[in-house]
Amino acid sequence: MSDDVAWQCLIAEPEGSIRLPVGQDAEFGEWSKQAARNHLGADAPRSELRELASSLARVAATAELGDPTFAYAFVIDAAKALTAVYEVHDYDGDGYRSVDRLQDLLADVLPSSPERRSVTEVNLPVGPGVRVQELLSVETGSLFKKKTMTETVTYAVIPPQVDNILVLRMTWTNLVFGEALLELAQTLAESLELAEIKEG
């Protein structure tokens, strides 16, 4: 492993993916309106444009709080403004660079109290790791508190090229789409790669 080599993380961008402007000091309201127009087309019904823009602004603001390296909204059903979010994080691997320590890393950096949880070891093209699937009950709303069921699948991987740990997390609340989104998350995890940045 050479210290003077620079790497960038790449991931597939399937149709329906919209890159979120996290870490860019963007005005999410304006950005989301333009992103909705780009995705639906300028001739789309105004109600659909408004609903999708509102959903995109919300997920962009939420993703920003998690400080990912990069994040995407995945539009499940534009007419109903249904989206999932997938994020890639890059964490310091000091003390965690073995597969049996990856769950500890996730507990430290992305703590959760799931209703249900399953963990499996994986071997992805980018490196070995673990896959953690969780069902969470999340409190939403500021005035009238209500519980929303959220499903997440998280891959924590040890790439051989760098000392850090790559973490891909996908989250959604529309559980009826769970099976298809789990398949998409697996495809995204398999597409993760570190590419050497060439000088000049």
C-alpha positions as CSV (number, residue, x, y, z in Angstrom):
1,M,0.0,0.0,0.0
2,S,1.6,3.2,-1.1
3,D,1.1,6.3,0.9
4,D,1.4,8.7,-2.0
5,V,-1.4,7.1,-4.0
6,A,-4.8,9.0,-3.9
7,W,-8.0,7.0,-4.2
8,Q,-11.6,7.9,-4.9
9,C,-14.6,5.8,-4.1
10,L,-17.0,5.1,-6.9
11,I,-20.5,3.5,-6.9
12,A,-23.1,2.7,-9.5
13,E,-25.8,5.3,-10.2
14,P,-28.9,3.2,-11.3
15,E,-31.7,4.9,-13.1
16,G,-33.8,6.7,-10.4
17,S,-30.7,7.9,-8.4
18,I,-30.3,11.6,-7.7
19,R,-27.0,12.7,-6.1
20,L,-27.7,14.8,-3.0
21,P,-25.7,18.0,-2.5
22,V,-24.3,17.0,0.9
23,G,-21.3,19.0,2.1
24,Q,-21.7,21.6,-0.6
25,D,-23.4,24.4,1.4
26,A,-26.4,24.1,-1.0
27,E,-29.8,25.7,-0.4
28,F,-31.8,22.4,-0.4
29,G,-35.1,24.1,-1.3
30,E,-33.8,25.6,-4.6
31,W,-31.7,22.5,-5.4
32,S,-34.6,20.1,-4.8
33,K,-37.0,22.0,-7.1
34,Q,-34.4,21.8,-9.9
35,A,-33.6,18.2,-9.2
36,A,-37.4,17.3,-9.3
37,R,-37.7,19.1,-12.6
38,N,-34.7,17.3,-14.0
39,H,-36.0,13.9,-12.9
40,L,-39.7,14.3,-13.9
41,G,-39.4,16.7,-16.8
42,A,-40.6,20.3,-16.9
43,D,-44.1,19.2,-18.2
44,A,-44.8,17.0,-15.2
45,P,-47.9,17.9,-13.1
46,R,-47.1,20.7,-10.7
47,S,-48.3,18.7,-7.7
48,E,-45.9,15.9,-8.5
49,L,-43.0,18.3,-8.9
50,R,-43.9,19.9,-5.6
51,E,-44.2,16.6,-3.7
52,L,-40.9,15.2,-5.1
53,A,-39.1,18.5,-4.4
54,S,-40.3,18.5,-0.9
55,S,-39.2,14.8,-0.4
56,L,-35.8,15.5,-1.9
57,A,-35.2,18.6,0.3
58,R,-36.1,16.5,3.4
59,V,-33.8,13.6,2.5
60,A,-30.9,15.9,1.5
61,A,-31.2,17.7,4.9
62,T,-31.3,14.4,6.8
63,A,-28.4,13.0,4.9
64,E,-26.3,16.1,5.5
65,L,-26.7,15.5,9.3
66,G,-25.0,12.1,8.9
67,D,-22.0,13.7,7.1
68,P,-21.6,11.0,4.4
69,T,-18.8,11.1,1.8
70,F,-21.6,11.2,-0.7
71,A,-25.3,10.3,-0.8
72,Y,-28.2,9.7,-3.2
73,A,-31.9,9.7,-3.2
74,F,-33.4,6.7,-5.1
75,V,-36.8,7.6,-6.5
76,I,-39.1,4.5,-6.0
77,D,-42.3,6.1,-7.2
78,A,-42.1,9.7,-8.4
79,A,-45.9,10.2,-8.6
80,K,-46.1,9.5,-4.8
81,A,-42.8,11.1,-4.0
82,L,-41.5,7.8,-2.5
83,T,-37.7,7.7,-2.1
84,A,-35.0,5.7,-0.4
85,V,-31.6,7.1,0.5
86,Y,-28.2,5.4,0.1
87,E,-25.0,6.9,1.5
88,V,-21.3,6.0,1.5
89,H,-19.2,6.8,4.6
90,D,-15.5,6.6,5.0
91,Y,-14.4,6.0,8.6
92,D,-11.0,5.7,10.2
93,G,-10.2,2.0,10.4
94,D,-7.8,2.3,13.4
95,G,-8.7,-0.6,15.7
96,Y,-11.5,-1.9,13.4
97,R,-9.6,-3.5,10.5
98,S,-10.9,-7.0,11.0
99,V,-14.3,-8.4,10.0
100,D,-15.1,-9.3,13.6
101,R,-14.6,-5.7,14.7
102,L,-16.9,-4.1,12.0
103,Q,-20.1,-4.4,14.1
104,D,-18.3,-2.5,16.9
105,L,-17.4,0.3,14.4
106,L,-21.1,0.5,13.2
107,A,-22.3,0.6,16.8
108,D,-19.9,3.5,17.5
109,V,-20.5,5.6,14.4
110,L,-24.1,4.7,13.5
111,P,-25.8,3.7,16.8
112,S,-29.3,2.3,16.6
113,S,-31.8,0.4,18.7
114,P,-33.5,-2.0,16.2
115,E,-36.6,-4.0,16.6
116,R,-35.0,-6.7,14.5
117,R,-31.4,-7.2,13.3
118,S,-29.5,-9.8,11.2
119,V,-25.8,-9.8,10.5
120,T,-24.0,-11.8,7.8
121,E,-20.4,-11.8,6.6
122,V,-19.9,-10.7,3.0
123,N,-17.0,-10.8,0.5
124,L,-17.5,-7.9,-2.0
125,P,-15.3,-7.0,-4.9
126,V,-14.0,-4.0,-2.9
127,G,-13.1,-6.2,0.1
128,P,-14.4,-8.4,3.0
129,G,-17.0,-7.1,5.4
130,V,-20.3,-7.5,7.1
131,R,-23.9,-6.8,6.1
132,V,-26.3,-5.6,8.8
133,Q,-30.1,-5.5,8.1
134,E,-32.2,-3.7,10.7
135,L,-35.9,-2.8,11.2
136,L,-36.2,0.3,13.3
137,S,-39.1,2.2,14.9
138,V,-38.3,5.9,14.5
139,E,-40.2,8.8,16.1
140,T,-41.3,11.4,13.6
141,G,-43.2,14.7,13.8
142,S,-42.4,17.6,16.1
143,L,-45.9,18.2,17.5
144,F,-47.7,14.9,17.2
145,K,-45.2,12.1,17.8
146,K,-45.8,9.0,15.8
147,K,-43.7,5.9,15.1
148,T,-42.5,5.1,11.6
149,M,-41.0,1.8,10.7
150,T,-37.7,2.2,8.9
151,E,-35.6,-0.5,7.3
152,T,-31.9,-0.2,6.7
153,V,-29.2,-2.4,5.3
154,T,-25.6,-1.5,6.0
155,Y,-22.4,-2.9,4.5
156,A,-19.1,-2.2,6.3
157,V,-16.1,-3.2,4.2
158,I,-12.3,-3.4,4.6
159,P,-10.7,-2.3,1.3
160,P,-7.1,-3.5,1.0
161,Q,-5.9,-0.3,-0.7
162,V,-6.5,2.1,2.2
163,D,-6.5,2.1,6.0
164,N,-10.1,3.3,6.3
165,I,-13.4,1.4,6.4
166,L,-16.1,2.0,3.7
167,V,-19.7,1.9,4.8
168,L,-22.7,1.8,2.5
169,R,-26.1,2.3,4.1
170,M,-29.5,2.3,2.4
171,T,-32.6,3.4,4.3
172,W,-36.3,3.4,3.4
173,T,-39.7,3.7,5.1
174,N,-41.9,2.1,2.5
175,L,-41.5,-1.5,3.6
176,V,-43.6,-2.9,0.8
177,F,-40.6,-2.2,-1.5
178,G,-38.2,-3.9,0.9
179,E,-37.3,-6.9,-1.2
180,A,-36.5,-4.9,-4.3
181,L,-34.5,-2.3,-2.3
182,L,-32.5,-5.1,-0.6
183,E,-31.6,-6.4,-4.0
184,L,-30.7,-2.9,-5.2
185,A,-28.5,-2.4,-2.0
186,Q,-26.7,-5.6,-2.8
187,T,-26.1,-4.5,-6.4
188,L,-24.8,-1.1,-5.1
189,A,-22.5,-2.8,-2.6
190,E,-21.1,-5.0,-5.3
191,S,-20.5,-1.9,-7.5
192,L,-18.4,-0.1,-4.8
193,E,-14.8,0.4,-5.9
194,L,-11.7,2.4,-5.1
195,A,-10.1,3.9,-8.2
196,E,-6.7,5.4,-8.2
197,I,-6.7,9.1,-9.0
198,K,-4.2,9.7,-11.8
199,E,-2.1,12.8,-11.7
200,G,-2.5,15.2,-14.7
